[in-house]
Amino acid sequence: MTPPVEAPAPSVSRRDFVKGAAAAAAAASVLAAPVPGLGAAVKKPKPGPKLPDGPLHDLQISEAAPLVASGRLSPVDIALAFLERIEAVDPRVQAFVNRYPDADILAQARAAERLLRRGRHLGPLHGITVALKDIYLTQGYVTEGNSKLYTGYVPPFDAESVARLKAAGVTIMGKVGTSELATATASAARNPWDLERTPGGSSSGSAAGLAASEFMVGMGTCTGGSIRGPAANCGLSGFKPTYGTVSLHGILPLAWSMDHPGPLCHSALDCALVVDAVGGADPKDPLSRPVKRYSLAKRLLAAPSRKPLRGVVVGVPAADDFLRGVPNDDELAAFEEAVTVVKAQGATVRTVTTEVLLPGLTSVSSFYDIIRSHEVAAYQHVNLVTQPQNMSQAYIDRVAPGVLMPGHAYSQAQRVRRLWIERFLRVFQEVDVLIHPADNIAGLIAGGGTPSARRSSGSKTNIWNLSGAPAIAIPTGISGAEGMPLSMQCAAAPGDDALALLVAHGFQMATGFHTLRPALEVR
């Protein structure tokens, strides 16, 4: 296996967006994580960032990190603020399925505080509150995946990403809801923007709890849109990195060749900070990319405050393109305004036509569904035979087709997938980043259905799982008719995560949609 190497620097020419790094060095030194296990010395408090006027539970990571590093904000105070928030709103939001005991949460926070007092600062996630989708294995705490198959299961080890989060000094608040094993039966979580709606799945608790300000990071997984869909529905930034960026070790699988762990945060910069901490080669996951460490946040911080997207070529789908076929008129209007913002931030905007559909195919689902069914069956076929009573009928309906289909169907689907990827990713020979409106926005209605003016052209999320390319969903406004968040995606070629994040960050530098919070009444 190729030994891990440092993440390659972006090439010169139109991708040299890291100009101005020296001017951003001060900010980067505070936020960029040190090498895991080697804390950075903390100096005595001195004049620096001020505490926020608003509630601590509304802080972003990028706002809290310098406060913690300077000694002006305690990890214990952060934990207490979020515990109070959870008590106030989670009985209605229902994001958590296993909230850790207060004593355990505060013990983590006090340990993080002791390190600071000893002069050790572990990086920008030090003292930050995190919740984990309940398919991440957690040593000593149950991992059930919303499935009777795993009722009461206490793993003997942490998922690799959980171990790295702990090494970064986070405070883990507990496990949040997921659809049954990341598919099928939904969790009980509600959308904080309208409690009559769901956040979508499968990272439903991660999105609902984050939107309700119950923690600062919600770790999710994404096989066909399970990070970006809930993020879009809840007004969040949800990032699916390039396939293999974050280790799959210790995460209950759905479809191994399309599973992507990643964060839901309030901003693109926060997402970058999290991936910097948890990403990187893992010998326990043979599918992880041979990149030792990532420095995505440092690259975003290096962007100049004026025209941060200068030199970046951004593609916008043509009017009749598949990626424009969304059912919500407010979504399209917000996207048009977003294009104007991206251009004003210095990007060169080009209209492109994408090849989402191969000749003769009406939907990528024709091969996506076969691949997903076969891969989930490869993991669960024994359970299907020996304990089907511990699976919901909806989950059985996901597993059974993969057991019954002949092996050559899977081989053929993967063959079509390879051909499709080659055609689809050609767009990145013309542009650096492709942006497009998200789909099924205005929040999923509880019980099924979506408010829409017309039919969608098809999934705008599973294409990025099939291709393995990085994509982030970010909020673009609030729908006038529904009062619900609107969203778009920023995607780039595999390995160009920093470019996708940069365009999202550049947009958020000029707008405030990612700072909006739902008006949840506190009881």
C-alpha positions as CSV (number, residue, x, y, z in Angstrom):
1,M,0.0,0.0,0.0
2,T,1.2,3.5,-0.8
3,P,2.6,5.1,2.4
4,P,0.7,8.1,3.7
5,V,1.9,11.4,2.4
6,E,1.1,15.0,3.2
7,A,-2.0,16.4,1.4
8,P,-0.7,17.9,-1.9
9,A,-0.8,21.7,-2.2
10,P,-3.1,23.1,-4.8
11,S,-1.5,23.8,-8.2
12,V,-0.6,27.2,-9.4
13,S,-2.7,29.0,-12.0
14,R,-6.4,29.3,-11.5
15,R,-6.3,27.3,-8.3
16,D,-3.8,29.3,-6.4
17,F,-6.4,30.5,-4.0
18,V,-4.0,30.3,-1.1
19,K,-2.5,33.6,-1.9
20,G,-2.4,35.9,1.1
21,A,-1.6,33.1,3.5
22,A,0.8,35.3,5.4
23,A,-2.0,37.8,6.1
24,A,-4.1,35.0,7.6
25,A,-1.3,33.3,9.5
26,A,-2.4,34.7,12.9
27,A,-6.0,33.3,12.5
28,A,-4.7,30.0,11.1
29,S,-2.4,29.5,14.1
30,V,-5.3,29.7,16.4
31,L,-7.7,27.5,14.4
32,A,-5.4,25.0,12.6
33,A,-5.1,21.8,14.6
34,P,-1.7,20.6,15.7
35,V,-0.4,17.1,15.0
36,P,-2.6,14.8,17.0
37,G,-1.1,13.9,20.4
38,L,1.3,16.9,20.4
39,G,-0.6,19.7,22.2
40,A,0.3,23.3,21.7
41,A,1.4,25.4,24.7
42,V,-1.2,27.8,26.0
43,K,-0.1,31.2,27.2
44,K,-1.7,33.2,30.0
45,P,-4.8,35.1,29.0
46,K,-4.1,38.4,27.3
47,P,-6.2,40.9,25.3
48,G,-7.9,39.0,22.6
49,P,-11.4,37.8,21.4
50,K,-14.3,38.8,23.6
51,L,-17.1,36.6,24.9
52,P,-20.2,36.7,22.7
53,D,-23.2,38.8,23.7
54,G,-25.6,36.0,22.7
55,P,-26.0,32.5,24.2
56,L,-23.0,30.2,24.2
57,H,-25.0,27.4,22.6
58,D,-25.3,29.5,19.3
59,L,-21.5,29.7,18.9
60,Q,-19.8,28.2,15.8
61,I,-16.5,26.3,16.3
62,S,-14.6,29.1,14.6
63,E,-16.0,31.6,17.1
64,A,-15.4,29.4,20.2
65,A,-12.0,28.1,19.3
66,P,-10.0,31.3,19.9
67,L,-12.0,32.0,23.1
68,V,-11.0,28.6,24.4
69,A,-7.4,28.9,23.3
70,S,-7.0,32.3,24.9
71,G,-8.5,31.1,28.2
72,R,-11.5,33.3,28.0
73,L,-14.0,30.5,27.6
74,S,-13.9,27.3,29.6
75,P,-14.8,23.8,28.2
76,V,-16.9,23.3,31.4
77,D,-18.9,26.5,30.7
78,I,-19.5,25.3,27.2
79,A,-20.7,21.9,28.3
80,L,-23.0,23.4,30.9
81,A,-24.5,25.8,28.4
82,F,-25.3,22.9,26.0
83,L,-26.6,20.7,28.8
84,E,-29.0,23.4,29.7
85,R,-30.0,23.9,26.1
86,I,-30.6,20.1,25.7
87,E,-32.9,20.0,28.7
88,A,-34.9,22.9,27.3
89,V,-35.5,21.8,23.8
90,D,-34.7,18.1,23.2
91,P,-37.9,16.7,24.7
92,R,-39.6,18.3,21.6
93,V,-36.8,17.9,19.0
94,Q,-36.0,14.4,20.0
95,A,-32.5,14.4,18.5
96,F,-30.8,12.2,21.2
97,V,-31.4,8.5,21.6
98,N,-28.7,8.1,24.2
99,R,-27.6,11.3,25.8
100,Y,-24.5,10.6,28.0
101,P,-24.9,11.1,31.8
102,D,-24.3,14.7,32.9
103,A,-21.4,13.5,35.1
104,D,-19.7,11.8,32.1
105,I,-20.1,14.9,29.9
106,L,-18.7,17.2,32.6
107,A,-15.9,14.8,33.3
108,Q,-14.8,15.1,29.7
109,A,-15.1,18.9,29.9
110,R,-13.1,19.1,33.1
111,A,-10.4,16.9,31.6
112,A,-10.2,19.3,28.7
113,E,-9.9,22.2,31.1
114,R,-7.2,20.6,33.1
115,L,-5.1,20.2,29.9
116,L,-5.5,23.9,29.3
117,R,-4.4,24.8,32.8
118,R,-1.3,22.6,32.2
119,G,-0.5,24.6,29.1
120,R,-1.7,22.0,26.6
121,H,-4.1,23.1,23.8
122,L,-5.1,20.3,21.5
123,G,-6.4,22.5,18.6
124,P,-9.6,24.2,17.5
125,L,-11.9,21.4,18.7
126,H,-10.6,21.6,22.2
127,G,-13.7,21.8,24.4
128,I,-16.2,21.7,21.5
129,T,-19.4,19.8,21.9
130,V,-20.1,16.9,19.6
131,A,-22.9,14.4,19.0
132,L,-22.5,11.1,17.1
133,K,-24.9,9.4,14.8
134,D,-25.8,6.2,16.5
135,I,-23.9,4.0,14.0
136,Y,-20.5,5.2,15.2
137,L,-19.0,2.6,17.6
138,T,-18.3,4.1,21.1
139,Q,-16.3,2.2,23.7
140,G,-18.3,1.8,26.9
141,Y,-21.5,3.3,25.5
142,V,-24.3,1.5,23.6
143,T,-24.4,1.7,19.8
144,E,-27.8,0.5,18.5
145,G,-28.3,2.1,15.1
146,N,-32.1,2.3,15.6
147,S,-32.1,-1.5,15.1
148,K,-33.2,-4.4,17.3
149,L,-30.2,-6.3,15.9
150,Y,-28.0,-4.2,18.1
151,T,-30.2,-3.5,21.1
152,G,-27.9,-3.0,24.2
153,Y,-24.7,-3.5,22.2
154,V,-21.7,-1.9,23.9
155,P,-18.7,-1.9,21.6
156,P,-15.2,-2.7,23.0
157,F,-13.6,0.1,21.0
158,D,-14.2,3.5,19.4
159,A,-14.6,4.1,15.7
160,E,-11.4,5.6,14.4
161,S,-13.1,9.0,13.8
162,V,-14.4,9.0,17.4
163,A,-10.9,8.2,18.7
164,R,-9.5,11.2,16.7
165,L,-12.3,13.5,18.0
166,K,-11.3,12.5,21.6
167,A,-7.6,13.1,20.8
168,A,-8.7,16.6,19.6
169,G,-10.2,17.4,23.0
170,V,-13.9,17.4,22.2
171,T,-16.8,16.8,24.7
172,I,-19.0,14.1,23.4
173,M,-22.6,14.7,24.4
174,G,-24.0,11.4,23.3
175,K,-25.6,9.5,20.4
176,V,-28.3,10.9,18.2
177,G,-31.0,9.4,16.1
178,T,-30.5,7.7,12.7
179,S,-32.8,5.8,10.3
180,E,-32.6,2.1,11.0
181,L,-28.9,1.2,10.3
182,A,-28.7,4.4,8.1
183,T,-31.7,3.4,5.9
184,A,-35.4,2.3,6.2
185,T,-37.3,3.2,9.4
186,A,-36.8,6.9,10.4
187,S,-35.8,8.1,13.8
188,A,-38.1,10.2,16.0
189,A,-36.2,13.5,15.4
190,R,-38.1,16.5,14.4
191,N,-37.1,19.5,12.3
192,P,-36.5,22.5,14.7
193,W,-37.7,24.9,12.0
194,D,-41.1,23.3,12.1
195,L,-41.7,20.4,14.6
196,E,-44.4,19.0,12.3
197,R,-41.7,18.2,9.8
198,T,-38.8,15.7,9.8
199,P,-35.2,16.7,9.3
200,G,-34.9,13.9,6.7
201,G,-32.5,11.0,6.9
202,S,-30.5,9.2,7.7
203,S,-28.4,11.6,9.8
204,S,-31.6,13.0,11.3
205,G,-30.6,13.4,14.9
206,S,-27.3,15.0,13.9
207,A,-29.2,17.7,11.9
208,A,-32.1,18.2,14.2
209,G,-29.9,18.6,17.3
210,L,-27.4,20.9,15.6
211,A,-30.2,23.1,14.2
212,A,-31.7,23.3,17.7
213,S,-28.2,24.4,19.1
214,E,-27.9,21.3,21.2
215,F,-24.2,20.8,20.2
216,M,-21.7,22.3,17.8
217,V,-20.9,19.3,15.6
218,G,-23.1,16.5,14.5
219,M,-21.2,13.6,13.0
220,G,-23.1,11.9,10.3
221,T,-22.7,9.4,7.4
222,C,-23.7,9.7,3.8
223,T,-24.4,6.9,1.3
224,G,-26.9,8.7,-0.9
225,G,-27.4,12.1,0.7
226,S,-27.8,11.4,4.4
227,I,-25.5,14.3,5.5
228,R,-26.5,16.9,2.8
229,G,-30.2,16.2,2.7
230,P,-30.8,16.7,6.5
231,A,-28.4,19.7,6.5
232,A,-30.3,21.3,3.7
233,N,-33.7,20.7,5.4
234,C,-32.4,22.2,8.6
235,G,-30.4,25.2,7.4
236,L,-27.0,23.8,8.1
237,S,-23.7,23.1,6.3
238,G,-23.3,19.4,5.7
239,F,-20.0,18.1,4.2
240,K,-19.4,14.8,2.4
241,P,-15.6,14.7,1.8
242,T,-13.9,12.8,-1.0
243,Y,-14.4,9.0,-0.5
244,G,-11.8,7.7,1.8
245,T,-11.0,11.0,3.5
246,V,-12.5,9.9,6.9
247,S,-12.0,6.3,8.0
248,L,-14.9,3.9,7.9
249,H,-13.4,1.8,10.6
250,G,-15.8,1.3,13.5
251,I,-18.9,2.7,11.7
252,L,-21.8,0.3,11.0
253,P,-21.9,0.0,7.2
254,L,-24.7,0.5,4.8
255,A,-23.0,0.2,1.3
256,W,-19.3,0.2,1.7
257,S,-18.3,1.6,-1.7
258,M,-20.6,4.7,-1.2
259,D,-20.4,5.3,2.6
260,H,-18.9,8.6,3.5
261,P,-18.5,9.8,7.2
262,G,-18.6,13.6,7.6
263,P,-19.7,16.5,9.7
264,L,-22.8,18.7,9.9
265,C,-21.9,22.1,11.3
266,H,-23.1,25.7,11.0
267,S,-20.5,26.8,8.5
268,A,-18.2,25.5,5.8
269,L,-15.2,26.6,7.9
270,D,-16.4,24.6,10.9
271,C,-16.7,21.5,8.6
272,A,-13.2,22.0,7.4
273,L,-11.9,22.2,11.0
274,V,-13.7,18.9,11.8
275,V,-12.3,17.0,8.8
276,D,-8.8,18.3,9.6
277,A,-9.2,16.6,13.0
278,V,-10.7,13.3,11.9
279,G,-9.5,12.8,8.4
280,G,-6.3,11.1,7.2
281,A,-5.0,7.7,6.3
282,D,-6.0,4.8,8.6
283,P,-4.3,1.4,8.3
284,K,-7.4,-0.2,9.8
285,D,-9.4,1.0,6.7
286,P,-7.8,-0.1,3.5
287,L,-10.1,2.2,1.6
288,S,-8.8,5.4,3.3
289,R,-6.9,7.8,1.1
290,P,-3.1,7.8,1.5
291,V,-3.1,11.4,2.9
292,K,-1.5,11.7,6.3
293,R,-3.2,14.9,7.4
294,Y,-5.5,17.5,6.0
295,S,-5.2,21.3,6.3
296,L,-8.5,22.4,4.8
297,A,-9.3,25.1,7.3
298,K,-5.9,26.7,6.9
299,R,-6.5,27.0,3.2
300,L,-9.9,28.7,3.8
301,L,-8.4,31.1,6.3
302,A,-5.8,32.0,3.7
303,A,-8.4,33.4,1.3
304,P,-8.4,37.2,1.2
305,S,-11.3,39.0,2.8
306,R,-12.0,40.9,-0.5
307,K,-12.7,38.7,-3.6
308,P,-11.9,35.4,-1.8
309,L,-12.9,33.4,-4.9
310,R,-10.7,35.3,-7.4
311,G,-9.1,32.7,-9.7
312,V,-11.7,30.0,-9.0
313,V,-13.9,28.9,-12.0
314,V,-17.4,28.0,-10.8
315,G,-19.8,26.0,-13.0
316,V,-23.5,26.7,-13.0
317,P,-25.9,24.2,-14.7
318,A,-27.7,25.3,-17.8
319,A,-31.4,26.1,-17.5
320,D,-32.4,22.7,-18.9
321,D,-29.8,20.7,-17.0
322,F,-30.7,17.8,-14.8
323,L,-29.2,19.6,-11.8
324,R,-31.7,22.5,-12.3
325,G,-34.7,20.1,-12.1
326,V,-35.8,20.9,-8.5
327,P,-39.5,21.1,-7.5
328,N,-39.3,24.3,-5.4
329,D,-39.5,27.7,-7.1
330,D,-38.1,29.5,-4.0
331,E,-35.1,27.1,-4.2
332,L,-34.4,28.1,-7.8
333,A,-34.8,31.9,-7.0
334,A,-32.4,31.6,-4.0
335,F,-29.9,29.8,-6.2
336,E,-29.9,32.5,-8.8
337,E,-29.2,35.0,-6.1
338,A,-26.4,32.8,-4.8
339,V,-24.8,32.7,-8.2
340,T,-24.7,36.5,-8.1
341,V,-23.0,36.4,-4.7
342,V,-20.4,33.9,-5.8
343,K,-19.6,36.1,-8.9
344,A,-19.3,39.2,-6.7
345,Q,-16.9,37.3,-4.5
346,G,-14.5,37.1,-7.4
347,A,-15.3,33.7,-9.0
348,T,-15.4,33.3,-12.8
349,V,-18.8,31.8,-13.5
350,R,-19.5,29.5,-16.5
351,T,-22.6,27.9,-17.6
352,V,-22.1,24.1,-18.1
353,T,-24.1,21.1,-19.2
354,T,-23.6,18.0,-17.0
355,E,-23.8,14.4,-18.1
356,V,-25.7,13.0,-15.1
357,L,-27.7,10.6,-17.3
358,L,-26.0,8.2,-19.7
359,P,-27.7,7.5,-23.0
360,G,-30.5,5.1,-22.4
361,L,-30.7,5.7,-18.7
362,T,-33.6,7.6,-17.1
363,S,-32.0,7.7,-13.6
364,V,-28.7,6.9,-11.9
365,S,-30.9,5.0,-9.4
366,S,-31.0,2.1,-12.0
367,F,-27.5,1.1,-11.0
368,Y,-27.2,2.9,-7.6
369,D,-30.0,0.9,-6.1
370,I,-28.5,-2.4,-7.3
371,I,-25.1,-1.5,-5.7
372,R,-26.6,-0.4,-2.4
373,S,-28.8,-3.5,-2.2
374,H,-26.0,-5.9,-2.8
375,E,-23.6,-4.2,-0.4
376,V,-26.0,-4.0,2.5
377,A,-26.9,-7.7,1.8
378,A,-23.3,-8.7,1.9
379,Y,-23.2,-7.4,5.5
380,Q,-26.7,-8.4,6.7
381,H,-27.6,-11.6,4.8
382,V,-26.9,-13.9,7.8
383,N,-29.1,-11.7,10.1
384,L,-31.8,-11.8,7.4
385,V,-31.9,-15.6,7.6
386,T,-31.3,-16.0,11.4
387,Q,-33.2,-13.1,13.0
388,P,-35.5,-11.4,10.5
389,Q,-37.8,-10.6,13.5
390,N,-35.2,-8.0,14.6
391,M,-35.5,-6.2,11.3
392,S,-38.3,-3.9,10.3
393,Q,-40.2,-4.8,7.1
394,A,-38.8,-1.6,5.5
395,Y,-35.2,-2.8,6.3
396,I,-35.9,-6.3,5.0
397,D,-37.1,-4.7,1.8
398,R,-33.7,-3.1,1.5
399,V,-31.7,-6.3,2.2
400,A,-33.7,-9.0,0.4
401,P,-33.3,-7.7,-3.2
402,G,-29.5,-7.8,-2.7
403,V,-29.7,-11.4,-1.6
404,L,-32.0,-12.5,-4.4
405,M,-30.2,-10.6,-7.3
406,P,-27.6,-12.6,-9.2
407,G,-23.9,-11.6,-8.7
408,H,-23.6,-10.5,-12.3
409,A,-26.1,-7.8,-11.7
410,Y,-23.8,-6.2,-9.2
411,S,-20.8,-6.6,-11.5
412,Q,-22.7,-5.0,-14.3
413,A,-24.0,-2.1,-12.1
414,Q,-20.4,-1.4,-11.0
415,R,-19.3,-1.5,-14.6
416,V,-21.9,1.1,-15.6
417,R,-20.9,3.1,-12.5
418,R,-17.3,3.3,-13.8
419,L,-18.4,4.4,-17.2
420,W,-20.8,6.9,-15.7
421,I,-18.1,8.4,-13.3
422,E,-15.8,9.0,-16.3
423,R,-18.5,10.8,-18.2
424,F,-20.0,12.7,-15.3
425,L,-16.7,14.1,-13.8
426,R,-15.6,15.5,-17.2
427,V,-17.3,18.7,-16.1
428,F,-14.3,19.4,-13.8
429,Q,-12.1,19.7,-16.9
430,E,-14.0,23.0,-17.5
431,V,-14.5,24.3,-14.0
432,D,-13.0,24.0,-10.5
433,V,-16.3,23.8,-8.6
434,L,-19.9,23.0,-9.6
435,I,-22.7,24.6,-7.7
436,H,-26.4,23.7,-8.0
437,P,-29.6,23.9,-6.1
438,A,-30.5,21.2,-3.6
439,D,-33.7,19.2,-3.8
440,N,-36.8,18.5,-1.8
441,I,-36.3,21.6,0.2
442,A,-38.7,23.3,2.6
443,G,-38.4,20.3,4.9
444,L,-39.9,16.9,4.6
445,I,-43.5,16.7,5.8
446,A,-44.0,14.3,8.7
447,G,-45.7,11.2,7.4
448,G,-44.2,11.6,3.9
449,G,-44.4,14.0,0.9
450,T,-42.7,17.2,0.1
451,P,-44.2,20.7,-0.8
452,S,-43.5,21.1,-4.5
453,A,-44.6,22.9,-7.6
454,R,-43.5,20.0,-9.9
455,R,-41.6,16.8,-10.0
456,S,-37.9,16.6,-9.3
457,S,-35.6,15.4,-12.1
458,G,-34.0,13.0,-9.7
459,S,-31.6,12.8,-6.7
460,K,-29.1,15.6,-6.6
461,T,-27.1,13.9,-3.8
462,N,-26.5,10.3,-4.7
463,I,-24.5,11.4,-7.7
464,W,-21.8,12.6,-5.4
465,N,-21.7,9.4,-3.5
466,L,-21.5,7.3,-6.6
467,S,-18.6,9.5,-7.9
468,G,-16.9,9.8,-4.5
469,A,-16.5,13.5,-5.1
470,P,-16.6,16.1,-2.3
471,A,-19.9,18.0,-1.9
472,I,-21.2,20.4,0.7
473,A,-24.8,21.6,1.2
474,I,-25.1,25.2,2.5
475,P,-28.1,27.4,3.3
476,T,-29.1,30.0,0.8
477,G,-32.1,31.6,2.4
478,I,-35.6,31.0,3.8
479,S,-38.6,30.1,1.6
480,G,-41.3,32.7,1.6
481,A,-44.1,30.2,1.2
482,E,-42.9,27.7,3.8
483,G,-40.6,29.6,6.1
484,M,-38.1,26.8,5.8
485,P,-34.4,26.7,4.9
486,L,-33.3,26.7,1.3
487,S,-30.0,25.2,0.2
488,M,-27.4,24.6,-2.6
489,Q,-24.5,22.2,-3.1
490,C,-20.9,23.0,-3.9
491,A,-19.0,20.1,-5.4
492,A,-15.5,19.5,-6.8
493,A,-13.4,16.7,-8.4
494,P,-12.3,13.9,-6.0
495,G,-9.4,15.2,-3.9
496,D,-10.4,18.9,-4.4
497,D,-12.2,19.2,-1.1
498,A,-10.6,22.5,-0.3
499,L,-12.0,24.1,-3.5
500,A,-15.6,23.0,-2.8
501,L,-15.3,24.3,0.8
502,L,-13.7,27.5,-0.4
503,V,-16.6,28.4,-2.6
504,A,-19.0,27.6,0.3
505,H,-16.9,29.6,2.6
506,G,-16.6,32.5,0.2
507,F,-20.4,32.6,-0.1
508,Q,-20.8,32.5,3.7
509,M,-18.3,35.3,4.1
510,A,-20.8,37.5,2.2
511,T,-24.1,36.2,3.6
512,G,-25.5,35.4,7.0
513,F,-27.8,32.5,6.2
514,H,-25.6,30.0,8.1
515,T,-26.0,32.1,11.3
516,L,-29.8,31.9,11.3
517,R,-31.4,29.8,14.0
518,P,-35.0,28.5,14.3
519,A,-37.2,30.3,16.8
520,L,-37.7,27.4,19.2
521,E,-39.7,28.4,22.2
522,V,-37.9,27.4,25.4
523,R,-40.1,25.7,27.9
